[in-house]
Amino acid sequence: MAQTLIPPNVARTEDTVWSLSWKRLAAALRDEGKYGCVVETGTTAVTSGGSPFFAIQILEDTVFAALTDTGASGDAMTGFTISAGQVIYGNFTAFTLTSGKVRAYRSY
């Protein structure tokens, strides 16, 4: 059974930021490779190469040593564990893992 992204009884104007983010990720997963993605399983620094990552899917419990999000403010998301299965959203231009495995999806 196919999953619909927009239930028939929900108007587009009622979309929440979360549901729009989920729809964007679902579209990226469906069109995997359209804009490209990077899978990182080591501790090598990864840069976006001019096309920022809009989502990072955590494949295995992960700790970031560095995470550059050009649209974020506040504390850095480094030094603590993010559980497998989570997805973080932002405008990421670079990251380095301390441990774990991730898949980063390009914006364009």
C-alpha positions as CSV (number, residue, x, y, z in Angstrom):
1,M,0.0,0.0,0.0
2,A,1.5,3.3,-1.0
3,Q,1.9,6.0,1.6
4,T,0.4,9.4,0.7
5,L,2.3,12.5,1.7
6,I,-0.8,14.7,1.9
7,P,-3.9,13.1,3.5
8,P,-6.9,14.0,1.4
9,N,-8.7,15.7,4.3
10,V,-5.8,18.1,5.0
11,A,-5.5,21.4,3.0
12,R,-2.1,22.5,2.0
13,T,-2.5,25.7,4.0
14,E,-2.7,23.6,7.2
15,D,0.8,22.1,6.7
16,T,3.0,22.5,9.7
17,V,6.8,23.1,9.5
18,W,7.3,19.5,10.7
19,S,5.1,18.0,8.0
20,L,6.6,20.1,5.3
21,S,10.1,19.0,6.4
22,W,9.0,15.4,6.5
23,K,7.6,15.7,3.0
24,R,10.8,17.3,1.7
25,L,12.8,14.4,3.2
26,A,10.4,11.8,1.8
27,A,10.8,13.4,-1.6
28,A,14.6,13.4,-1.3
29,L,14.5,9.7,-0.3
30,R,12.3,8.9,-3.2
31,D,14.4,10.8,-5.6
32,E,17.7,9.6,-4.1
33,G,20.6,10.7,-6.2
34,K,18.7,13.6,-7.8
35,Y,20.7,16.1,-5.8
36,G,23.1,13.6,-4.3
37,C,23.9,12.4,-0.9
38,V,26.9,11.4,1.1
39,V,27.3,8.4,3.4
40,E,29.9,8.9,6.1
41,T,31.0,6.1,8.3
42,G,34.4,7.4,9.4
43,T,35.9,10.5,11.1
44,T,37.0,12.3,7.9
45,A,35.8,15.9,7.6
46,V,33.0,16.2,5.0
47,T,32.2,19.4,3.2
48,S,29.1,20.2,1.1
49,G,31.1,21.4,-1.9
50,G,28.8,24.4,-2.5
51,S,25.6,22.4,-2.3
52,P,24.6,22.4,1.4
53,F,23.0,19.4,3.0
54,F,19.4,20.0,4.2
55,A,19.0,16.8,6.1
56,I,21.3,14.4,7.9
57,Q,19.8,10.9,8.6
58,I,21.4,9.2,11.6
59,L,22.1,5.5,10.5
60,E,23.8,4.5,13.7
61,D,24.1,6.2,17.1
62,T,26.3,9.2,16.2
63,V,28.4,11.9,17.9
64,F,29.5,14.9,15.9
65,A,32.9,16.4,16.5
66,A,32.0,19.4,14.3
67,L,28.7,20.4,12.6
68,T,28.5,23.6,10.7
69,D,24.9,24.9,10.2
70,T,24.8,28.3,8.6
71,G,21.2,28.9,9.6
72,A,21.5,27.9,13.3
73,S,22.0,29.8,16.4
74,G,22.6,28.7,20.0
75,D,24.7,25.8,21.2
76,A,26.6,23.5,18.9
77,M,25.2,20.1,18.3
78,T,28.5,18.4,19.1
79,G,29.8,16.1,21.9
80,F,26.5,14.2,22.6
81,T,24.9,11.1,21.1
82,I,22.1,11.4,18.5
83,S,20.2,8.1,18.3
84,A,19.9,6.0,15.2
85,G,16.8,6.7,13.2
86,Q,16.7,10.5,13.9
87,V,16.9,13.1,11.1
88,I,18.3,16.5,11.7
89,Y,17.4,19.4,9.4
90,G,19.4,22.6,8.6
91,N,21.7,24.2,6.1
92,F,24.8,22.1,6.8
93,T,28.0,23.0,5.0
94,A,30.4,20.7,6.8
95,F,30.6,18.0,9.5
96,T,33.0,15.6,11.2
97,L,31.9,12.6,13.1
98,T,33.5,11.4,16.4
99,S,31.6,8.1,15.9
100,G,28.6,6.7,14.1
101,K,27.2,6.6,10.6
102,V,25.2,9.2,8.7
103,R,23.7,9.9,5.3
104,A,23.6,13.6,4.3
105,Y,21.2,14.8,1.6
106,R,22.1,17.8,-0.6
107,S,19.7,20.7,-1.1
108,Y,20.4,21.2,-4.8
